[in-house]
Amino acid sequence: SAVISQKPSRDICQRGTSLTIQCQVDSQVTMMFWYRQQPGQSLTLIATANQGSEATYESGFVIDKFPISRPNLTFSTLTVSNLSPEDSSIYLCSVERGVPYNEQFFGPGTRLTVL
Amino acid sequence: EDKVVQSPLSLVVHEGDTVTLNCSYEVTNFRSLLWYKQEKKAPTFLFMLTSSGIEKKSGRLSSILDKKELFSILNITATQTGDSAIYLCAVQETSGSRLTFGEGTQLTVNP
C-alpha cells in the first residue's frame, strides 16, 4: 500500500474564502488524484494531478474553482476557491501504485464545512 | 458514460451472519473492479479484481468477478460489529486510471 497524509484533517471556512489542502505520499508516484464526496453521496473524481503539467479536470470541474499543483512526485495541493456551502464535502487524494494492475489508495481525507 | 450500481443500499444484520454485497457495472473498456471499505473519511482498499471467476480472499472477506454478466459480489462471513461501514465498488477503464464509484452499501452489524 501507500502511506498518504493530508492536511488539514478538517476545517470550517467562511463563504467566499479559499482552502488549500495538501497531500503528501511516502514515496514517488506517477498518478495522483483528487476526489470529492458530498454528504450522503459517493466519491466523484475532480481531477488528475499531473507532475510538471496542468491538471486534467473531469466534466463539471474547472481550474478556476479547483486549482491544483503538483510540484513533484510525492506532493500535491488542491485549492477550493470562492467557497460556498455547496462545497461542504470530504476531499480525498489518492495515488495509484502496483504492477501490472495499479491499485488506488486513498489519503485520510479533509472534511470541509462552509458556513 | 460508466455506470456502477450497488445493492442493497443498506443492510442491517446480526453478528455472525453472512452477507453478500452486489455490484453491477457498465463500462466501455473494462480494466478492473475495486472494493473499498469506508468507515469515517478514507476508503480502505480491500480487493482489486481483473479476471473472471478467480476468488480473492482476505480473512472473512472474499470477492469474485463475472465479466460476462458484468457484476461482482463481496462476501463477508461471520460478521462482526467492526464490519459496520460503507462498502464501495468502483470500476476502472483501460484508457485511464479514473475510478467510477457506485453509491455504496451501508452495512450495519448489530451485536
Interface residues (C-beta under 8 A of the other chain):
Chain A: S1 M31 F33 Q41 S42 L43 T44 L45 T48 E58 I90 L92 S94 E96 G98 Y101 N102 E103 Q104 F105 F106 G107 P108 G109 T110 R111
Chain B: R31 S32 L34 Y36 K40 K41 A42 P43 T44 F45 M48 T50 L88 A90 Q92 G96 S97 R98 L99 T100 F101 G102 E103 G104
